[in-house]
Amino acid sequence: MMRKVLIPNRGEIAVRIIKAAHELELSTLVLLSELEKDTLPAQLSDEVHFFKDGPFEDNYLNIPLIIELAKQYDADSIHPGYGFLSESHLLAKACLANKLIFIGPSVINLQQMGDKQVARTIAREAGIPLTQSWQGKLQTILSEADSLSYPVLVKAAMGGGGKGMQVCNSKDDLVLQLPILSKQAQRYFGDDRLYVEQYIAKARHIEVQVLADHTGKTIHLYERECSIQRRFQKIIEEAPAHNLPDAIKQRLYADALKICQTIGYKSAGTIEFLVDEKGQHYFLEMNTRIQVEHCVTEEVTGIDLVKWQFLIANQKPLTLQQEDVPLLGHAIELRICAEDPNNNFQPKPGKIQALLLPKSNEARIEIGFLEAIEIHSQFDPMLAKIIVHASNRDKAVEKALKANHQLIIQGLKTNAGFINNILKHKTFSKAAVDTRFCENNLDELTSNNDHSSLIAMAYLAYRHKKLQNRFWRQLQQFRFSLSAKELSASVSQHGEEISILLQNQTYDLNGITLSNHTLEFTYKQQVHQFYCFEEDDKVEIIHQNNSNIVTVHDWLPPYKPAENKESTFNGNKYLAPIPSQVMKVNIENGQKVKKGDLLLVLEAMKTENHIKAWKDGTIKAVYIAAGQQVKLNQTLLKYQ
């Protein structure tokens, strides 16, 4: 029997594992970076070991160190979560050699499904449909370039999670991208082999959740819709898949179970498929771990998947019968990430200034912190998951919108507004999406409607409430700027109602409340909600996940010395746009460059940022080297 589990992971998945372990009366040891002392896993775990800050190879990916710590702290099992070493057969093998229980599948299962070409061979021999594919080292793939049917999708052979993937529409495109992708594969997954497959431009991404025990019993827990993606990474998942014919679902279930039975799989797992316009499905890959999106399956079945991972690893047989697995209502998960959808989803690490969570009865929130903390560039940009459950899809979408509005992560740019626009899009409402939905509708999904009048009303209602009972600061006239436009307004109170005169129009508001940054009022019989944050002469007003900055002209902010306002491209200098690690330096002092030449490659939150010359010239000085960590606005290079 297990007593103590070591968790070499962080964030919300570490919290999820800790809670499941505690419910099974297991003690927990979590391994965290020194940067994460204020996070929820550090607070909830029975014991914590803090790594020194450094490359993942020295901590989260360091198998000898993890095994040594398991022995040092007398842990008898390891749950890897997702990401990092979650699908590493080497970790599972090390556990076996050191008499530790690996909470996951067998070493051979991990080897079989971890190598995409081996997994495809197994699927082919089991009679499961596949797309055309090629695999090998860089030169092997290049030698096949003339014979491929374009477009193709290039992946790391041992990769996952959408990292290091690229669509190539022609041979020239492939030849250009392959060296870059091969290096990324080596860096992210320790193996430079590439895997190239036929790209299906209009397809749905459907996956089947399975559970299998040591007796050979295998069941499915229905399917999840994962077609809403950006950069090949999922951002909205649903269970079950809406508008997918039952005949297709049954074929997916059968093929998922067939793969598991073919390899003698045990543990929780997910088999991923593409389904094309004609309803033909193709095996994509198998994930031999808990998925980020496992929560939606738990919501519609009532089955705790993480607990079952523990129980199966502890040799407990499945007590569930296939016919007894319920399917109740509809669930949706939203992944809230620190990124800028208007800037190619560039990661946006930084300091959270304020955190407000939705009401607990409105949504399930999976998050790794409960207070305003620093979000570091070394880690994945996902901040939180919002999961909602309702009796049908329409009600679930409505609950998801409401909960997303209520999750306020102030101080960071996030994708919450982008997700709002997806949830309200007519194609999403009809469940008629495919994997290119975000790409094909990007302009529409990144646009914001003009709510300037409503925001101005919110600002004036906020000022009015803040100034109530402070007679010496009561103002009848307010001067402010919104969207680069200077405005003036007057406010008068009539009982519980206020009247606002703004640009020769009168707006009557009632039911005004302000509590813990949350402002509500009724206008034209509709209740509106806002979140207001004040700093110096600025008031940030967040409405439906869109941030609006009001500059106040009728109060004096505290004096502060002038700050450096240099932009990223400051004439002859380039400043770091975000805290990053320098991956590559292509230039040296005195080198001549032409506009468009690749100068540097920076990496933050597992995303590469290619810095190209913005003009012709000569490089005067390079201030950084590959492998170096750089700070926001640090000068990286200078032209003559």
C-alpha positions in Angstrom: 0.0 0.0 0.0 1.2 3.5 -0.8 1.9 5.9 2.1 3.5 9.0 0.6 3.5 10.3 -3.0 6.2 12.5 -4.5 4.9 15.0 -7.0 7.6 16.4 -9.4 5.3 19.1 -10.8 3.8 22.5 -10.1 0.7 24.7 -10.6 -2.8 23.5 -10.8 -2.0 19.9 -11.6 0.1 19.6 -8.5 -2.9 20.9 -6.5 -5.2 18.4 -8.2 -2.9 15.5 -7.3 -2.4 16.7 -3.7 -6.2 16.9 -3.1 -6.8 13.4 -4.6 -3.9 12.0 -2.5 -5.3 13.5 0.7 -8.7 12.1 0.0 -7.1 8.7 -0.2 -5.3 9.4 3.1 -1.8 9.6 1.4 0.7 12.1 2.5 2.4 14.3 -0.2 5.8 15.7 -1.1 5.8 18.3 -3.8 9.0 19.5 -5.6 8.9 23.1 -6.6 11.2 25.8 -7.9 12.4 28.5 -5.4 10.3 30.9 -7.4 7.1 29.2 -6.3 7.2 29.5 -2.5 4.0 31.5 -2.5 2.0 29.1 -4.6 -0.9 26.8 -3.6 1.0 23.5 -3.9 3.6 24.8 -1.4 0.7 25.6 1.0 -1.3 22.4 0.6 1.4 19.7 0.5 2.4 17.9 3.7 6.1 18.4 2.7 7.8 20.6 0.1 11.3 20.5 -1.4 12.4 23.6 -3.2 14.7 23.3 -6.2 17.3 26.0 -6.8 16.2 28.1 -9.7 17.7 26.9 -12.9 17.1 25.0 -16.2 14.5 22.3 -16.1 17.2 19.7 -16.8 18.6 20.4 -13.4 15.3 20.1 -11.5 11.9 19.0 -13.0 13.6 16.8 -15.7 16.4 15.5 -13.5 15.4 11.8 -12.9 18.4 10.9 -10.7 17.7 13.9 -8.4 13.9 13.1 -8.2 14.7 9.4 -7.3 17.2 10.6 -4.7 14.6 13.0 -3.2 12.0 10.2 -3.1 14.4 8.1 -1.0 15.5 11.1 1.2 11.9 11.9 2.1 10.8 8.3 2.3 8.2 8.5 -0.5 7.1 5.2 -1.9 5.4 6.5 -5.1 5.7 9.2 -7.8 2.8 10.9 -9.6 4.3 12.9 -12.5 1.0 14.8 -13.5 1.2 16.1 -17.0 4.1 17.8 -18.9 7.7 17.5 -17.7 8.4 13.7 -17.1 4.8 12.5 -17.2 5.3 10.3 -20.2 9.0 9.4 -19.6 9.6 5.7 -19.7 13.0 6.5 -18.1 11.3 7.8 -15.0 9.0 4.8 -14.9 12.1 2.5 -15.3 14.0 4.3 -12.6 11.0 3.9 -10.2 10.9 0.2 -11.0 14.6 -0.2 -10.3 14.3 1.7 -7.0 11.1 -0.1 -5.8 9.0 3.0 -6.2 5.4 2.9 -7.6 5.1 4.9 -10.8 1.5 6.2 -10.9 0.9 5.7 -14.6 1.3 3.0 -17.2 4.1 0.4 -17.6 7.6 1.2 -19.0 6.7 -0.7 -22.2 3.4 1.2 -22.6 5.2 4.5 -22.3 7.8 3.4 -24.8 5.2 2.1 -27.3 3.0 5.2 -27.2 5.7 7.7 -26.6 7.3 7.1 -30.0 4.8 8.3 -32.5 5.9 6.0 -35.3 5.8 2.9 -33.0 2.3 4.0 -31.8 1.1 4.3 -35.5 2.5 0.9 -36.3 0.6 -0.6 -33.4 -2.6 1.2 -34.5 -2.1 0.1 -38.1 -1.7 -3.6 -37.1 -4.9 -3.2 -35.0 -6.7 -2.1 -38.1 -7.2 1.6 -37.0 -7.3 4.2 -39.8 -4.2 6.5 -40.1 -3.1 9.4 -42.1 0.0 9.1 -44.3 3.2 9.8 -42.4 7.0 9.8 -42.5 9.6 9.9 -39.7 13.3 10.2 -39.2 16.3 12.4 -38.7 16.5 15.8 -40.4 18.4 14.5 -43.5 16.0 11.5 -43.8 12.9 13.8 -44.0 14.7 16.2 -46.4 15.4 13.3 -48.7 11.7 12.5 -48.9 10.7 16.2 -49.5 9.9 15.7 -53.2 7.6 12.8 -52.6 5.4 14.2 -49.9 1.8 15.3 -50.4 1.5 18.9 -49.2 0.3 20.4 -46.9 2.1 18.4 -44.1 2.3 18.8 -40.4 5.7 18.4 -38.8 6.0 17.3 -35.1 8.7 16.2 -32.7 8.8 12.4 -32.8 8.8 12.2 -29.0 6.8 15.4 -28.5 3.4 16.4 -27.3 1.2 19.2 -26.0 1.4 21.1 -29.3 5.0 22.1 -28.8 7.3 22.5 -31.8 4.6 21.8 -34.5 4.4 23.5 -37.9 2.3 23.2 -41.0 4.3 23.3 -44.2 2.4 24.1 -47.4 5.3 23.4 -49.9 8.7 21.7 -50.2 10.4 25.1 -49.8 8.5 25.8 -46.6 9.5 22.3 -45.3 13.2 22.7 -46.1 13.2 26.1 -44.3 11.4 24.9 -41.2 12.9 21.4 -40.7 16.3 22.6 -39.2 14.5 24.9 -36.7 12.0 22.2 -35.7 14.7 19.5 -35.3 16.6 21.8 -32.9 13.4 22.5 -31.0 12.6 18.8 -30.7 16.1 18.2 -29.3 15.7 21.0 -26.7 12.1 20.2 -25.6 12.1 16.4 -25.8 15.8 15.3 -25.9 15.3 13.7 -29.3 15.8 15.5 -32.6 13.8 13.0 -34.7 10.9 14.5 -36.6 7.5 13.1 -37.6 5.7 14.3 -40.7 2.1 13.5 -41.4 -0.6 14.4 -43.9 -2.3 17.6 -42.8 -6.1 17.5 -42.8 -7.1 21.1 -43.1 -10.8 20.8 -42.0 -11.0 18.3 -39.1 -12.3 18.0 -35.6 -10.0 16.9 -32.8 -11.9 14.3 -30.7 -10.3 12.3 -27.9 -11.5 9.3 -25.9 -10.8 8.9 -22.2 -10.0 5.4 -21.0 -9.3 3.6 -17.7 -7.6 0.2 -17.6 -6.5 -2.0 -14.7 -4.0 -4.9 -14.2 -6.6 -7.6 -14.9 -7.1 -6.4 -18.5 -10.4 -4.7 -17.9 -10.7 -1.5 -20.0 -13.5 1.0 -20.2 -14.1 4.3 -21.9 -15.5 7.4 -20.3 -16.8 8.9 -23.6 -15.2 11.6 -25.7 -14.1 15.2 -25.5 -14.2 17.9 -28.2 -10.8 19.6 -28.4 -11.0 21.5 -31.7 -10.7 25.0 -30.3 -6.9 25.5 -30.5 -4.3 28.1 -31.0 -0.8 27.2 -32.1 -1.9 23.6 -32.0 -2.7 23.9 -28.3 -6.2 23.4 -26.9 -7.8 26.4 -25.1 -11.4 25.2 -24.8 -12.5 21.6 -24.3 -16.0 20.1 -24.0 -17.6 16.8 -23.0 -19.4 15.3 -24.7 -18.7 16.3 -28.4 -21.8 18.1 -29.6 -23.3 17.4 -33.1 -21.1 14.3 -33.6 -23.2 11.3 -34.8 -23.4 8.4 -32.4 -22.2 6.0 -35.1 -18.9 7.9 -35.2 -18.6 8.0 -31.5 -19.1 4.3 -31.2 -16.3 3.7 -33.8 -14.0 6.0 -31.8 -14.8 4.1 -28.5 -14.1 0.8 -30.1 -10.8 1.8 -31.6 -9.6 3.4 -28.4 -10.4 0.3 -26.4 -8.7 -1.8 -29.2 -5.4 0.1 -28.9 -5.5 -0.3 -25.1 -6.2 -4.1 -25.3 -3.5 -4.6 -28.0 -0.7 -3.3 -25.8 -2.1 -4.4 -22.4 -2.5 -0.9 -21.2 -3.2 0.0 -17.6 -3.9 3.4 -16.0 -5.8 6.4 -17.2 -5.1 7.3 -20.8 -6.4 9.3 -23.8 -6.6 8.3 -27.4 -6.7 11.2 -29.8 -8.3 11.2 -33.2 -9.0 13.5 -36.1 -12.5 13.4 -37.7 -12.8 14.8 -41.2 -15.7 16.4 -43.0 -16.9 13.0 -44.2 -16.9 11.5 -40.8 -13.8 9.4 -41.4 -11.6 9.2 -38.3 -7.8 8.9 -38.0 -5.7 7.8 -35.1 -3.5 10.7 -34.0 -1.7 9.7 -30.8 -2.2 8.3 -27.3 -1.4 10.3 -24.2 -0.3 8.0 -21.4 -1.0 10.4 -18.6 -3.7 12.6 -17.1 -4.8 15.3 -19.5 -5.1 19.0 -18.7 -8.8 18.7 -19.8 -9.6 15.6 -17.7 -11.9 17.8 -15.6 -14.7 17.9 -18.2 -14.9 14.1 -18.2 -15.0 14.1 -14.4 -17.9 16.6 -14.5 -20.1 14.6 -16.9 -19.4 11.2 -15.4 -18.8 12.0 -11.7 -15.7 9.7 -11.8 -12.5 11.0 -10.2 -9.8 10.1 -12.8 -6.8 11.1 -10.6 -8.0 8.9 -7.7 -8.4 6.0 -10.2 -4.8 6.6 -11.3 -3.7 6.0 -7.7 -6.0 3.0 -7.2 -4.9 1.3 -10.4 -1.2 1.9 -9.6 -2.0 0.3 -6.2 -3.3 -2.9 -8.0 -6.9 -2.1 -7.3 -9.3 -3.6 -10.0 -11.8 -1.4 -11.7 -15.2 -1.6 -10.0 -16.9 0.3 -12.8 -18.8 -1.5 -15.5 -19.0 0.1 -19.0 -22.8 0.1 -19.0 -22.7 1.9 -15.6 -20.6 4.9 -16.6 -23.0 7.8 -16.5 -23.1 10.7 -19.0 -24.7 13.6 -17.3 -25.3 17.0 -19.1 -22.5 19.0 -20.7 -19.2 20.4 -19.4 -16.8 23.1 -20.8 -13.3 23.9 -19.8 -11.6 27.3 -20.5 -7.8 27.6 -20.3 -6.9 31.1 -19.1 -3.3 32.0 -20.2 -1.0 34.9 -19.7 -0.7 35.8 -23.4 -1.6 38.5 -25.9 -4.0 37.2 -28.7 -3.4 40.5 -30.6 0.3 39.8 -30.8 0.5 36.2 -32.0 -0.4 34.9 -28.5 3.0 36.1 -27.2 3.4 35.1 -23.6 3.0 37.9 -21.0 4.6 37.1 -17.7 4.6 39.6 -14.9 3.2 40.6 -11.6 -0.5 40.0 -10.8 -1.8 43.0 -9.1 -5.2 41.6 -7.9 -7.0 38.3 -8.1 -10.7 37.8 -7.9 -12.3 34.3 -8.3 -15.8 33.4 -9.5 -18.3 32.2 -6.9 -17.5 28.6 -5.9 -21.0 27.5 -6.8 -20.8 28.9 -10.3 -17.7 27.1 -11.5 -14.9 24.7 -10.7 -11.6 26.6 -10.7 -8.3 24.8 -11.1 -5.5 27.2 -10.2 -2.1 27.1 -8.6 -2.3 30.3 -6.5 -4.9 32.2 -4.5 -3.1 35.5 -4.2 -1.4 38.1 -6.4 2.0 36.6 -7.3 4.7 36.9 -9.9 4.2 34.8 -13.1 7.6 33.8 -14.3 8.7 33.4 -17.9 10.3 30.0 -17.3 6.9 28.3 -17.0 3.9 27.5 -19.2 1.6 30.5 -19.7 -1.6 28.7 -18.4 -2.8 30.5 -15.3 -6.0 28.8 -14.5 -8.8 26.5 -15.8 -12.4 27.4 -15.5 -14.7 24.3 -15.6 -18.5 24.5 -15.7 -21.2 21.9 -15.9 -24.9 22.2 -16.8 -27.8 20.1 -18.0 -27.2 21.0 -21.7 -24.6 22.7 -23.9 -26.4 26.1 -24.2 -26.6 26.5 -20.4 -23.0 25.4 -20.0 -21.8 28.1 -22.5 -23.8 30.7 -20.6 -22.2 29.6 -17.3 -18.8 29.6 -18.9 -19.2 33.2 -20.0 -20.4 34.3 -16.6 -17.5 32.5 -14.8 -15.0 33.9 -17.2 -16.3 37.4 -16.6 -15.9 36.9 -12.9 -12.3 35.6 -13.0 -10.2 38.8 -12.7 -6.4 38.5 -13.0 -5.5 42.2 -12.9 -2.1 43.4 -14.0 -1.5 40.7 -16.7 -2.6 40.5 -20.3 -4.6 37.3 -20.7 -6.6 35.5 -23.4 -9.8 35.8 -21.4 -11.4 38.3 -23.8 -10.4 36.2 -26.7 -12.1 33.2 -25.1 -15.2 35.3 -24.5 -15.4 36.1 -28.2 -15.2 32.4 -29.0 -18.0 31.5 -26.6 -20.2 34.2 -28.2 -19.3 33.3 -31.9 -22.2 31.9 -33.9 -20.1 29.1 -35.3 -19.2 28.0 -31.8 -22.8 28.2 -30.7 -23.7 25.8 -33.5 -20.8 23.5 -32.5 -19.7 23.7 -36.2 -16.0 24.3 -35.4 -12.8 22.6 -36.7 -9.2 22.8 -35.6 -8.6 25.9 -37.8 -11.5 27.8 -36.3 -9.3 30.3 -34.3 -6.9 30.8 -37.2 -9.7 31.4 -39.8 -11.6 33.8 -37.5 -8.6 35.5 -35.8 -9.5 39.1 -36.8 -13.1 38.7 -35.5 -12.0 37.0 -32.3 -9.4 39.6 -31.4 -11.6 42.6 -32.0 -13.3 44.4 -29.2 -16.7 46.1 -29.5 -16.8 49.8 -28.6 -18.3 50.0 -25.1 -16.8 53.5 -24.4 -20.1 55.0 -23.3 -20.7 52.1 -20.9 -17.2 52.3 -19.6 -17.5 56.1 -19.1 -20.8 55.5 -17.1 -18.9 52.9 -15.0 -16.1 55.3 -14.3 -18.5 58.0 -13.2 -20.6 55.6 -11.1 -17.3 54.4 -9.5 -16.1 58.0 -8.7 -19.5 58.9 -7.3 -19.6 55.9 -5.0 -16.0 56.5 -3.9 -16.8 60.2 -3.1 -20.0 59.6 -1.2 -20.0 60.9 2.4 -16.8 62.9 1.7 -18.4 66.3 1.3 -15.1 68.1 0.8 -14.4 66.1 -2.3 -17.8 66.1 -3.9 -17.5 67.3 -7.5 -20.3 68.0 -9.9 -18.0 68.0 -12.8 -15.6 65.2 -13.7 -12.8 65.5 -16.3 -11.1 62.4 -17.7 -9.7 60.7 -20.8 -10.9 57.4 -22.3 -9.6 55.9 -25.6 -7.4 59.0 -26.1 -10.5 61.2 -26.0 -10.9 64.0 -23.3 -14.3 64.0 -21.8 -16.2 66.0 -19.1 -19.4 65.0 -17.3 -21.6 66.0 -14.5 -23.3 63.7 -12.0 -26.4 64.4 -9.9 -28.1 62.1 -7.4 -31.9 61.6 -7.1 -32.7 59.2 -4.2 -31.1 55.9 -5.1 -30.6 56.9 -8.7 -27.9 59.0 -10.3 -28.1 61.0 -13.6 -25.0 61.4 -15.7 -24.8 64.1 -18.3 -22.1 63.0 -20.8 -21.6 64.6 -24.3 -25.1 66.1 -24.2 -26.7 62.8 -23.4 -28.3 61.8 -20.1 -27.9 58.3 -18.6 -29.9 57.2 -15.6 -28.4 54.5 -13.4 -29.8 52.8 -10.3 -29.0 49.8 -8.1 -25.4 50.9 -7.8 -23.1 48.8 -5.6 -19.3 48.8 -5.1 -17.7 46.1 -3.1 -14.1 44.7 -3.3 -13.4 46.3 -6.7 -16.7 45.0 -8.1 -19.1 47.6 -9.4 -22.7 46.8 -10.5 -25.5 49.0 -11.7 -28.7 48.8 -13.7 -29.1 50.7 -16.9 -32.1 50.4 -19.1 -33.3 47.4 -17.0 -30.1 45.5 -17.6 -27.5 44.7 -14.9 -23.9 45.5 -15.8 -20.8 44.4 -13.9 -17.3 45.9 -13.8 -14.1 45.5 -11.9 -12.3 48.7 -11.0 -8.7 49.2 -9.9 -7.2 52.6 -9.1 -3.5 53.6 -9.3 -2.2 57.1 -9.3 -4.2 59.1 -12.0 -5.5 55.9 -13.7 -8.5 53.8 -13.1 -8.6 50.4 -14.8 -12.1 49.2 -15.6 -12.5 45.6 -16.6 -15.7 44.7 -18.4 -16.3 41.3 -20.0 -12.6 40.6 -19.7 -11.6 43.7 -21.6 -9.4 46.2 -19.8 -10.1 49.9 -20.2 -7.8 52.6 -18.8 -9.4 55.9 -17.7 -7.0 58.8 -17.1 -8.2 61.2 -14.4 -7.7 64.9 -14.9 -9.4 66.3 -11.7 -7.1 64.8 -9.1 -3.4 65.0 -8.4 -1.6 61.7 -8.4 1.3 61.1 -6.0 4.6 62.5 -7.4 7.0 59.9 -8.9 10.3 60.5 -10.6 10.1 60.2 -14.4 10.4 56.6 -15.6 12.3 55.3 -18.6 9.7 55.1 -21.4 11.9 53.5 -24.1 10.0 51.3 -26.6 11.3 47.9 -27.6 12.7 49.3 -30.9 14.4 52.5 -29.7 16.1 53.7 -32.9 19.5 51.9 -32.6 18.8 49.6 -29.7 16.7 46.5 -29.1 15.2 46.0 -25.6 13.9 42.7 -24.3 10.1 42.8 -24.8 9.5 40.3 -21.9 11.7 38.4 -19.4 13.3 35.6 -21.5 16.1 33.2 -22.0 18.4 33.8 -24.9 18.4 30.7 -27.1 20.5 31.8 -30.0 22.7 34.8 -31.0 23.2 35.1 -34.8 25.3 38.3 -34.7 28.6 39.7 -33.4 30.1 43.1 -32.9 30.8 44.9 -36.2 28.6 42.5 -38.3 26.6 44.1 -41.2 22.9 43.1 -41.3 20.0 43.6 -43.7 16.4 44.3 -42.7 14.8 40.9 -42.0 17.9 39.1 -41.0 17.5 36.9 -37.9 19.4 38.5 -35.0 18.3 36.6 -31.9 16.0 33.9 -30.7 14.5 34.5 -27.2 12.3 32.0 -25.4 9.7 32.7 -22.7 7.0 30.3 -21.4 8.0 27.7 -24.0 7.4 30.0 -26.9 10.2 31.2 -29.2 10.4 34.9 -30.2 12.5 35.4 -33.4 14.1 38.9 -33.4 14.8 40.2 -36.9 16.7 43.3 -38.0 14.3 46.2 -38.4 16.7 48.1 -40.7 20.0 47.7 -42.6 23.1 48.6 -40.7 26.1 47.5 -38.6 25.8 46.0 -35.2 27.9 48.0 -32.8 27.5 45.9 -29.7 25.9 42.6 -28.5 25.3 42.6 -24.8 24.1 39.0 -24.3 25.0 35.4 -25.0 23.1 32.2 -25.6 21.8 30.7 -22.4 21.5 34.0 -20.6 18.4 35.1 -18.8 17.4 38.7 -19.6 15.0 41.1 -17.8 12.2 43.2 -19.3 13.5 46.2 -21.2 17.2 45.0 -20.8 19.3 46.3 -23.7 20.3 43.3 -25.9 22.0 44.9 -28.9 22.9 48.2 -30.4 23.4 49.5 -34.0 26.1 51.9 -34.9 
